[in-house]
């Protein structure tokens, strides 16, 4: 019997149907369109692209180290797989389960001139290191009058929804750290972007937090250049040109917005401009405001809760810069002001249907 027909959602009991739906992804991945002039490429998913970036750093910079919980055997998501065998346990090594210790140790290494790449196993567990990040790493250069800095520190951490992570393995805490001048905060949308942006973070003269949407570790597959390449920090990407409304997101949510834009065009003839913010701090205000001045409408969408989310900063800036160009209020489509749920995750996420409804309401305002 055809297994697809046997387990069709229309032929199975409701409780099984709901379980099958729950574990399906809430977005469709849109692969990167890579230029043919970029050189030799290999098809890689996001964790392989990150592994490739770390491999390049360790190979080219003998003063670089990678450390964190379980990174020695490859990490829970396999991003550091094979690196300890290649570069030795003195350069790729496990740490105790102590996030403040991991980041504090990384700050010390970076101040002493070592290229320090720390992994926090889940962004949800980075809060014990909050003081080290916002009071030490972010302020080290400022408080020493530029005599010392820890710009060689990069902190990698998986974030956001994964389908079954619940409250302690699904959070998107980027807005907490965006309130700390001195840090750079990045969240890639794809395998291609993750390699180039991670290499830029490692080589940037400021401490960086690199958020990796973990649901895309295996879903995101691109043709990724084999060679070393860097992508700019602080520069947003306009992925789709449009005339009626601007949709702004980052990380996984970019793919939700890309699908929504296709639906809006097909069903309602609404032309959406899609912007991937790429860098949360510093964010590309110029690209966003130029777009909204053209379209007259804007939606900012992210998985983090509504109150205090980074979307609030973006909408406030749009209101200040684009007020006379606006045709409707600015809308945020986000997670709810609740802990991240388990079985109710599909209802919590700012999915394509919520975004499409917001588009319709703003265009018809």
FILUM-231587 format. One record per residue (C-alpha): x, y, z; residue in one letter. Coordinates in steps of 0.02 Angstrom, whole numbers, padded with zeros to 5 digits, always signed. Each point is the difference from the previous one (the first is absolute). Example, Ala and Ser with C-alpha at 12.3 -4.5 7.8 and 13.67 -1.06 7.14 Angstrom:
! residues 2
+00615-00225+00390A;+00069+00172-00033S;
END
This chain:
! residues 365
+00000+00000+00000X;+00059+00176-00038X;+00059+00067+00168X;-00050+00178-00044X;-00180-00054-00033X;-00001-00115+00150X;+00043+00143+00118X;-00089+00140-00092X;-00058+00135+00119X;-00175-00027-00069X;-00004-00187+00043X;+00069-00008+00176X;-00079+00037+00169X;-00001+00182+00051X;+00125-00020+00143X;+00129-00079-00118X;-00035+00132-00133X;+00033+00142+00122X;+00162-00080+00057X;+00062-00018-00179X;-00042+00181-00036X;+00086+00060+00157X;+00168-00068-00053X;-00007+00076-00174X;+00096+00161-00026X;-00094+00163+00012X;+00093+00074-00150X;+00067-00044-00172X;+00186+00026-00020X;+00051+00112-00145X;+00177-00045-00059X;+00123+00138-00037X;+00029+00049-00181X;+00190-00005-00011X;+00096+00088-00138X;+00094-00113-00122X;+00150+00115+00022X;+00022-00044+00183X;+00114-00149-00032X;-00011-00184+00043X;-00146-00045+00112X;-00061-00153+00094X;-00178-00036+00054X;-00003+00021+00189X;-00131+00021+00135X;+00019+00134+00133X;+00095-00103+00129X;+00122-00058-00135X;+00024+00180-00058X;+00036+00055+00179X;+00121-00146+00019X;+00087+00056-00160X;+00019+00178+00068X;+00074-00062+00164X;+00117-00115-00095X;+00063+00147-00103X;+00031+00106+00154X;+00093-00137+00092X;+00104-00039-00154X;+00048+00179-00041X;+00017+00071+00176X;+00114-00105+00111X;-00050+00109+00147X;-00185-00048-00011X;-00096-00118+00115X;-00176-00073+00004X;-00077-00050+00167X;-00165-00035+00085X;-00109-00138+00068X;+00028-00162-00099X;+00086+00084-00148X;+00142-00126+00011X;-00107-00139-00072X;-00092+00114-00121X;-00131+00084+00106X;-00183-00046+00015X;-00034+00069-00175X;+00165-00065-00076X;+00065+00174-00044X;+00175-00040+00066X;+00009-00178-00063X;+00176-00057-00045X;+00086+00160+00056X;+00082-00072+00157X;+00072-00145-00101X;+00069+00124-00127X;+00068+00134+00117X;+00026-00085+00166X;-00080+00008+00171X;+00100+00156+00047X;-00094+00102-00131X;-00171-00084-00003X;-00055-00050+00173X;-00147-00029+00117X;-00041+00113+00146X;-00099-00027+00160X;-00187+00036-00006X;+00023+00179+00055X;-00054+00134-00123X;+00069+00147+00098X;+00164-00094+00013X;+00004-00035-00188X;-00028+00182-00046X;+00113+00068+00137X;+00138-00118-00056X;-00027+00057-00180X;+00015+00183+00050X;+00165-00036+00086X;+00067-00092-00151X;-00054+00139-00118X;+00078+00137+00108X;+00163-00099-00004X;-00007-00005-00191X;-00074-00172-00035X;-00138-00020-00128X;-00132-00075+00116X;-00154-00086-00071X;-00116-00055+00139X;-00154-00108-00020X;-00149+00014+00117X;-00099-00159-00029X;-00170+00089-00003X;-00038+00186-00001X;-00128-00033+00138X;+00144-00042+00118X;+00107+00152-00039X;-00083+00106+00135X;+00124-00052+00137X;+00132+00082-00111X;-00102+00160-00019X;+00111+00100+00117X;+00158-00058-00088X;-00071+00048-00169X;-00081+00168+00037X;+00109+00065+00142X;+00169-00071-00050X;+00010-00046-00185X;-00106+00145-00063X;+00087+00131+00106X;+00181-00060+00006X;+00064+00117-00135X;-00098+00151+00063X;+00048-00014+00183X;+00185-00020-00041X;+00003+00151-00115X;+00039-00115-00147X;+00156-00067+00085X;-00074-00175+00007X;-00142-00092-00087X;-00074-00173-00022X;-00044+00021-00183X;+00071-00172-00039X;-00147-00082+00092X;-00142-00080-00097X;-00141-00091+00090X;-00099-00125-00104X;-00168-00063+00062X;-00151-00093-00073X;-00165+00092+00019X;-00184+00009-00048X;-00136-00129-00031X;+00041-00177-00050X;-00169-00086+00004X;+00008-00082+00171X;+00119+00102+00106X;-00126+00076+00121X;+00044+00139+00121X;+00184-00039+00030X;+00057-00044-00176X;-00095+00121-00113X;+00033+00177+00056X;+00055+00146-00108X;+00089+00116+00123X;+00085+00117-00124X;-00088+00157+00065X;+00076-00020+00175X;+00175+00018-00071X;-00047+00134-00128X;-00011+00122+00148X;+00189-00015+00026X;+00108+00119-00103X;+00166-00083-00036X;-00070-00167-00059X;-00043-00052-00177X;-00147-00118-00020X;-00028-00104-00156X;-00129-00129-00054X;+00020-00086-00170X;-00143-00064-00107X;+00093-00133-00100X;+00150-00114-00016X;+00086+00119-00121X;-00027+00150+00113X;+00051-00094+00157X;+00176-00039-00063X;+00037+00175-00066X;-00075+00089+00149X;+00086-00111+00128X;+00169+00033-00082X;-00038+00187+00007X;-00046-00012+00184X;+00159-00093+00045X;+00106+00132-00088X;-00099+00153+00055X;+00091+00108+00130X;-00151-00007+00116X;-00074-00143+00104X;-00141-00084-00096X;-00147-00111+00046X;-00044-00115-00144X;-00177-00070+00017X;-00031-00157-00103X;-00183-00048-00033X;+00014-00183+00043X;-00148-00060-00101X;+00102+00044-00154X;+00157-00098+00044X;-00058-00138-00118X;-00146+00078-00094X;+00104+00144-00070X;+00100-00070-00147X;+00094+00111-00123X;+00143-00004-00121X;+00134+00068+00117X;+00169+00063-00063X;+00145-00111+00052X;+00117+00149+00015X;+00010+00132+00135X;-00126+00142-00018X;-00073+00133+00113X;-00171+00085-00005X;-00028+00176+00068X;-00063+00029+00176X;-00124+00141+00028X;-00071-00013-00175X;-00177-00064-00033X;-00046-00099-00156X;-00146+00049-00111X;-00052-00172-00061X;-00155+00047-00099X;-00043+00169-00073X;-00180+00058+00026X;-00112+00153-00006X;-00145-00024+00122X;+00073-00052+00168X;+00168-00036+00083X;+00022-00161+00099X;+00148-00005+00120X;+00069-00153+00089X;+00157-00097+00042X;+00054-00181+00021X;-00136-00130-00029X;-00137+00131-00014X;+00073+00062-00165X;-00059-00161-00083X;-00174+00020+00074X;-00007+00175-00075X;+00063-00059-00170X;-00140-00127-00008X;-00127+00129+00058X;+00057+00120-00136X;-00033-00133-00132X;-00173-00033+00072X;-00043+00185+00008X;+00052+00026-00181X;-00091-00153-00064X;-00162+00019+00098X;-00019+00188+00015X;+00122+00081-00121X;+00093+00081+00146X;+00182+00036-00036X;+00110-00026+00154X;+00179+00058+00027X;+00097-00122+00111X;+00145+00055+00109X;+00112-00115+00100X;+00074+00107+00138X;+00149-00122+00015X;+00082+00100+00140X;-00102+00047+00153X;+00136+00112+00068X;+00047+00111-00087X;-00156-00009-00107X;-00017+00076-00173X;-00123+00141+00030X;+00033+00082-00168X;-00051-00150-00105X;-00158-00026+00103X;-00058+00181-00002X;+00037+00021-00186X;-00111-00149-00034X;-00143+00059+00110X;+00005+00174-00077X;-00029-00086-00167X;-00137-00123+00051X;-00086+00102+00136X;-00035-00153+00108X;+00104-00114+00111X;-00012-00162+00098X;+00138-00059+00116X;-00008-00184+00047X;+00102-00103+00123X;-00021-00154+00110X;+00042+00089+00163X;-00143+00069+00106X;-00082+00164-00051X;+00042+00109+00151X;+00180+00059-00005X;+00039-00099-00157X;+00120+00079-00124X;-00147+00035-00113X;-00048+00140+00120X;+00165+00089-00035X;-00024-00018-00187X;-00180+00062+00002X;+00046+00150+00107X;+00138+00047-00122X;-00116-00022-00150X;-00128+00113+00083X;+00131+00135+00032X;+00078-00008-00174X;-00148-00043-00112X;-00153+00076+00084X;-00053+00110-00147X;+00017-00148-00120X;-00106-00124+00096X;-00166-00061-00070X;-00043-00106+00152X;+00062-00038+00177X;+00157-00104+00016X;-00039-00178+00053X;+00098-00127+00102X;-00038-00185-00026X;+00093-00095+00135X;-00006-00133+00133X;-00116+00029+00147X;+00045+00072+00170X;+00007-00174+00077X;+00136-00128+00031X;+00033-00099-00159X;-00126-00144+00002X;+00023-00184-00043X;-00157-00076-00077X;-00068+00174-00041X;+00155+00052-00099X;-00096+00006-00166X;-00119+00127+00076X;+00141+00103+00077X;+00105+00024-00156X;-00027+00150-00115X;-00042-00112-00146X;-00043+00041-00180X;-00187+00013+00035X;+00023+00130+00136X;+00118+00098-00112X;-00117-00011-00150X;-00146+00063+00104X;+00106+00148+00057X;+00047+00041-00180X;-00183+00000-00054X;-00051+00112+00145X;+00138+00128-00031X;-00025+00009-00187X;-00187+00024+00026X;+00020+00123+00144X;
END
